[in-house]
Amino acid sequence: MDAMSKLWEKRRRESFQMQLRYWNLIGRNSGLMFFLYAMILIGGFYYKKWLDTLPPDFPGVLAISVLVALACAHAPVRTFSARADLVFLLPAEAELDRYFRKGRRYSFVMQSAFLLMLWILCAPLYFHTTGYGNQSFLIGAAALLLVKGWNIDCSWQELFIRDTQVLRFLRTGLTFFWIYFVLSHQAWYVSVVCAAVMGFVSYGLFHRQAGFGLLNWRKLLESDQRQAMQFLRFANLFTDVPRLRRRTHARRLISGFFPVRRFEGRTVFEQIFIKTFLRSDEYLGMYMRLTVIGILLGFFLNIGLFSVFLVLSIVYLTGLQLVPLWQHPFPQALAGLYPLTHQEKSRPFVRMTALLLSGQSVIVSAATGFGTRSFVDFLVFLCAGVGVSLLFSFVYLGKRVQLEN
């Protein structure tokens, strides 16, 4: 085994051991595991009920094709590169072919596992709306693996190309069309023609342009860093992650609505928490994504009063992901200079969390109430959501921050 292969194995092993340690800590959180098990059981039950309410002309294949096409087109290559590689490995770039090849294979295996799990989740909808059997399901799985491999190869070539926006759009479109043609059992020659176009695009556009370019190490390092941070942010919900890198964005338009108005001691941390929530790369985007997911699921699932579990799940998951904001570095060396008590820091945090969760409860409950077309249901969703928001904030979160005093 050459030096580059040994370096790859060493970095992969260290990454695996690090993730295993965090998964061990996550698994010890019995309350969270119980919640996840309960959500899986409840979700499976209402998934079946939702399928029974679908009209015969529901475009199940189209919906599945869009979902899995997005999963296939998202194909970053994990190479375990480090910033120091710009100094120590850049001169040896010509000898890194085997190293990067291992990265593409690793990315294919890991992303294919997630893709197959997604395909299995879509299987009941696929069988229900098409009436096809297991053979069609296996053919679809093979097609997804093939198109995932094609996307990973094209994604790697994009690292050698300067302008890739049009190419990514073309790659995503071809991925969707080919998956749809295969899953909907179109005439065989339609899928063959689409596959031929994909091969031509891969060779004539991606590989041809990449042959004239150089590896963009900046994009490679950013992609690797982004993939590593995704897991660390998830682990940070349950335990402190010292190596987690945090980025800050100006967001002047939104921050302008919350200017620094007072300089009183009791408002210091209130303003710090608000600015951190708005400007950090972790919290505002997460809050918006979960709110939008709750709106869409609540409006379209339409499972009556049982939608209260959906509202509670969205609020609870959002609350869990807001917990790390309490330990967010401000930096602490500066925050510790303020002559303030622990209560003057904890109260603004608990109040802000309660306000955010209550506001989310109102929005998601309104969307779910529109879906069920019942004002009484809306009141039930609202009371349940706001109740959980207050309990989570003032009881669970309040006790947690007091224990850290």
N, C-alpha and C positions, 0 to 999 in steps of 0.2 A: 504494500500500500504506500503510495507516494505521500509527500508532505501535505499536499493540498487536500487529499482524501482524509488524512488523519485530522487535519484542522477542521474539516466539515463534521466528521464524526464527533470530535470533541465538543464543538459548539452545539450540535444537535443534542448530544447527551446532557450537557449542562442546561440547555433550555428545557428538556424533558424533565429533568430532576427538579428544576425550579417550579415548573407548573405542577408537578406531582405534590410538592410540599404545600402549595397553595390549595390544591384540590383536597388535600387531607384536612386542612383547616376549615375549608368550606363544608366538607362532609360532617364535621363535628357540630355544625350549627343545626341542632335537631329541630328547632322551630322552623327554620327555613326549609329543611328537607320535608317536614310534614306538610308545609304549605305547598311545595312543589308537587308532592304526591297527590294531594287533594285536588290541585288544579288540573293535573293530568287526568284523574278519574272523572272530575266534573266536566272537563273539556271533551273527553271521549264520549260521555253520555249525551251532551248537547250537540256534539258534532253529528251524531246519528240522528237526533231529532231535527237538526237543521237540514240534513239531507232529505228527510221525509217531506219537508215543506217545499222543496224545490219544484218549480214547474217543469213539465217535460221538455220544454224548449230552452232550458237553462244552458248557456254556453260553457259547459264545464271544461271541455278541452281547451278552449280559448283562455279561460282563466288560469288553468294549470300551466299552459304554455308560457303565458306572460310571467308567472311566478318562477318557474324553473329556468326560463331563459335569463332572467335577471341574475339568478344564482349561478348559472353557467358563465355568463359574461363577466361576472366579478371574479377575476382570476389573477390576483397578485402572486408573484413568485417570491417564496420565502427562502432567503439565502443565508440568514443569520450573519449578515455583514455588520461590521462595527465602524464607527467613525475613524478609528485608527487605520482602517484599511486604505483610506485615501493616501496615507503616507507609506505604509509598509507593503500593501498588496498592489497598489496601482502600477508600480514598475513591472510587476509580474503578471499583468492582465492577460497576456498572451498564453500563459500557462494555467489559467483558471477555468478552462473549458470543462474539465471533469468536475470541478467544484460546483460550477453553476448548473451542470447537468444534474447533479444530485439534488440541487435545490428545486429544479423543475419537477423531478420525480417525486420528491417529498411533497411539494405543493399539490401535485395531482392526486396523490394518495389521500392526503388530509381533506382536501376540498371535495373529492369524490365521496368520501365517507359522509360528509355533511349533505351532499347532494342526494345520495341514496336515502338518507333518513327523511329528507324533504319529500322525495318521490314516494316513499312508503306512507307518509302522512297524507299525501294527495291521492293515494290508491282508492280509498272508499269513494271519494268524489268521482274519480275516473271510472270506476266500475259502475257507479250509480247512473251516471249521465251518458255512458256509451254502451253499456251492456257487453263490453269485451271481456275476454277471459284472461287467465294467467299468462298465456303465451304473449298476448299483446303487452302485458305489463312488463315481462322480461325483455321484450324487444325495445320497449320504451326506455328501460334501465340501461340497456346496451347503447342506445342512441345518445342518452344523456352523458354517459362516460366518454363516448367518442367526441362529442361536441365540447365537453369540458377539456379534454386533452388538446383539442384544436385551439380553444381560447387561451389556454396557458401558453402554448407555443406562440400565438400572436401577441399575447401580453408581454412575453419576453422580448420579442422583436421590437415592440414599442419603446423599449428602453434605449434603443439605438436610433430612434427617429425623433426629430425635434417637435414637429406639430402632429399630434395624435388624436385630436378631438374628432375629426371626420372619420378616421380609421376606427376609433372606438364605437362611434355611432353605427358605422357599417357592420362591424363585427357583431354588435348586439342585434341589429336587424336580421342578419343572416342566421344567427343563432335561433332567434324566435321563429323565423319561417321554417327552418329545417325541423325543429322540434314539433311545430304545429303540424307539418305535413306528415311526420312519422306517427304522432299520437292520434291523428284523425284518420289514419288509414287512407290517405290520398293515393292516387295511382302511383305505382312504383317509379315510373319515369320522372314524376315531379320531384320526388326526393333525390333521385339520381342527378337530375339537372341542378338542383340546389346544392348538392354536395360538390358537383363539379365547379360551380361558381365559387364555393368556399375554398376549394383547392386553388383555383386561379387567383383569387384575392390573396390567399396566404403566400403564394409564390410570387405573383406579379406585383403586389403592393407591399406587403409586410417584409418578406425576406429580401426583396430587391432593394427597397429603400434602406433597410437595416444594413445591407452590405456596404453602403456608402457612408455609414455613420460610425460613431464611436459610442461606447457604453456610457450612458449618462449616470455617473456614480451618485450624483446628488439625488436624482429620482429614485435610484435603487435604495439608497440609505433611508430616504424618507418613507418609501414603501415598507421596508423592513421595520423601521421604527414604529410606523402606524400599526402594523400587524401585532407587534409585541405589546404595544400600549393597549390594544383592545382587550387582551386577556388580563393585563394588569389592572385596568380600570374595573373589570368585572370582579377580580379578586379583592380590589380595594373596597368593595361594598361590604365585605365581611371581616376584613382584617387590614391592618396598616401595611402598606406597600412602600417601603422607603425608596425603591428605585423608580417609582412612577414619575414620569416627566409631565409637567403641566405647562400648557401654553395659555397666553392671555391675548385677547382680541380687544381692539378699541371699542367697536360697536357704539360709535358716537351717537347714532340716531336714537338707539334705545336708552343708552346711558344718560342722554340729555333730559329724559323725563324724570330722572332721579338725581338731581344735582345735590351737591353738599350744601345744605341750607344752614345747619347749626353746628357749633363746635362744643356743645355741652358734653360732659363725660358720659352721660347715659345714652347718647346717640352715636358714640364712636363705633362700637361693634355693629350696631344696626346698619350704619352706612357701609361698613366693611363687608358684612355678609351680603348686602344687596348688590354692591359692586362686584363682589366675587362671583355671585350667582349669574350676573348678567355677562361678565366679561371672560370668565373661565371657559375653556373649550369642553368642559365636561357636563355642566349642569343645565344650562339653558336649552341646548340642543336635545338632551335627553328628555327634559320636561315637555318640550314641544312634540317630540316624536311619540312619546307615550300618550299624550293628550290626543293627538291626531289618530293614533291607533284605536284608542278608546272610542272616539267619535265614530269612526268608520265601522268598527265591530258592533257598537251599540245600535247604530242606525240600521245596518243591513242584516244582522243576525235575527232580530225580531223574535225573541223567545219569551216575551211577556215578562212577568215578575221575576223570572229566573235570571234576567239580565242584571239583577242586583249583584250577583256574584262577579259579573264582569266589571261593574263599577268599583266594587271593593278591591278586586285584583289590581286594577289600574292604579288606584289610590295607594294601595299597599306597596306595590312595586316602585312607584315614584318616591314614596317616603323612604324606602330602603336605599335608593340611589341618591337621596339628598343627605343621608347620614354622614358620608365622608366630608361634606362641606364644613362640618364642625372642626375637623382636624386639618383643614386646608391651610397650608403655610401662607402667612400674610405678608412678609415672613414673620416667624415667631419672635425673632430677635427684636423686631420693631414693635410688634404687638405687645411684647412683654414690658415695654417701657411705659405703657399707659398705667397710671395708678388707679386701676379699676378692680373691683371685686369679681369673683367668679360669677355671681348672679347677674352682674351688669353685662357679662358676655353671654351667658346661657339664655337669659330671658329673650333678648332680641332674636336669637337663633330659633328658639322654640316658637315664638310668635310668627316669624317669617315662614317657617315650615308649615304651621297651621294655616296661614293665609294662602300659601301656594296650593296646598292639598285641598282646601275648601273651595278655592276658585276652580281647580281642576274638577272637583266633584260637581260643581254647578254646570260646567260646560259639558262634561260627559253625560251627566244625568239628563240635561236638556236634549242632547242628541239622541240618547236612548229613549227618552219619552216621545220624541217625534217618531222614532222607529216603531214603537208600540201603539202610537196614536191614542195615548191615554194620559190624562192629566193626573189621575190618581197614581199611576205607575211612576210618573215623573216625581211626585212628592215622596213616594217610597224610596226611589233611587237617591233622591237628594238628601233625605234624612239619614239613610244608611251611609252614604258617602261622606257627608259632613260629620256624622258621628264617628266614623272610623278615622277621619282626618284629625279630629280633636283628641280622640283616645291615643292615636299614634304619637301625636305631637306632645301633648301635655302629660301623658302617663308614661308611655314607653320611652320616648326621646328625652323627656324631662328627667326620668330616673337615670337614664344612661349617661347623660352629661353630668349629672350630680355625682355619679360614682367615679367619674374621672377627675373630680376636684382634688 
